[in-house]
Amino acid sequence: MTKANFSLEERLRQLQAQGVHSVFAQFTDILGSARGKLVPLAHVQSLIDEGAGFSGPSIWGTGLPRTGPRSEYLGRIVPESLQALAWWPGVARAVCNGYANKQALATCSRQMLSSVTEGIRKSRQWTAWVGIEPEFFVFQSDTSQGLQPADKDDRQSKPSYDVAVMQRQGAWLESLRAQLQALDFKLLQIDHEDANGQWEVNYGFDEMLAAADRYMLFKMTAQAVTAQHGMVYSSMPKPFAHAPGSGLHFHLSITDEQGRAVFADPTDPHGLSTLGKQFVAGLLHHAPALAAVCAPSVNSYKRLAASTSQSGTTWSPNLMAWGDNNRTALVRTVAGRIEWRLPDPSANVYAALAATLSAGMLGVAQQMSPPPPMDEDLYAMPLAQQQQHALRRLPPDLGQALEAFAQDQALREAMGSRFSEVYAQVKQEEWQAWQTAVTDWEVARYGQWC
């Protein structure tokens, strides 16, 4: 979505030649879901200048009133993002920024991320980059027997890279590949992951805001293609108690004005510069609060709290530590970049990236020092040894993560105070709803117990 040499007139000619008649003006609500409406292509200029109108209170987390001039949520499209969707004939998608009463909306997660990235660009002439790794499940559409892998024969206890499943799912995989490549995704690989019904798609990294936009496009595309094949795409972090859950790992890097990698130092045993280690220290220091944004669902903590799985490992972090190419740690350093392993696909990607970048930059600003690196298998480390190294655990549930978020004023202010306030309110309601819910597990265990 580069602005260099962009011509709206030329883009509209291209879209018309492709048979596009409508624009899907797409925004992301505070929970991370894609929302929007269809508008005739002829009205593109008004979408740029004024925006598509939505009822503000009808959208999760806008913080807008039910009456008055600020009750209307206006999604102004980013013209460079106009792109035809092959899986939705006649429709082009355009990304929206949220406005109300002609003012940028402080609860718009996309604009919050833009503000954070522009802040470091202006203050330090740095550019933030990220490679996002989507993991997800594909289920049968019939849920009468609960969630089941779409491939009924996907039953191996250690199913990573299962060739047979990939061949049986060849038609779906080919459709997904073709649609993503038609949308200019720089595909790197697609593989069957470590749980039955679980998949991962890897594609090229990008500047942080563009990468977040592209991830939302990936989700919309994968959901649509999967549905067209009679299956269900799921971002649920931990659908099966016995199997690993899905992460949404961020591979983070920053370049300076000359394009040099700020985090990298090839002479360091872990490949990190002093600035890179300060960034890691910021992530670890703010990790309890970051959990509320990067692992934002009740189900997220079933993934993070897991210690065993059918396949032999969970691949989810639960100790706040860092190490060289250590997938059992919260932060994995590899090739001079930082892999942040806390996020999962239930997160609002814009908010999770804004929070992550803010926390790392607080570490840089305050010249924090990280704890000693942990290069051993943390899953196998005895409790006494964990205590010897003063290793802290992540919050065990969403409630405690929200408490940490409420207490971390520095992170909330660095992200955006108004967004953080409304986000905490929405998530607190979710946590309270879970606390009063009666689950099938409780009914089965206690229903005839006394």
Salt bridges, closest charged atoms under 4 A:
GLU9 OE2 - ARG13 NH1 3.15
GLU10 OE1 - ARG13 NH2 2.50
ASP29 OD2 - ARG35 NE 3.09
GLU118 OE2 - ARG121 NE 2.99
GLU133 OE1 - HIS249 ND1 3.59
GLU133 OE2 - HIS251 NE2 3.01
ASP151 OD2 - ARG168 NE 2.74
ASP153 OD2 - LYS152 NZ 3.64
ASP154 OD2 - HIS192 NE2 2.65
GLU174 OE2 - ARG177 NH2 2.54
GLU207 OE1 - ARG121 NH2 3.17
ASP213 OD2 - ARG110 NH2 2.76
ASP256 OD2 - ARG260 NE 2.92
ASP268 OD1 - LYS277 NZ 2.66
GLU339 OE2 - HIS249 ND1 3.44
GLU339 OE2 - HIS251 NE2 3.10
GLU339 OE1 - ARG332 NH1 2.95
GLU339 OE1 - ARG341 NH1 3.16
ASP375 OD2 - HIS270 NE2 2.85
ASP408 OD2 - HIS286 ND1 2.64
GLU421 OE1 - ARG418 NH1 3.13
GLU430 OE1 - LYS427 NZ 2.74
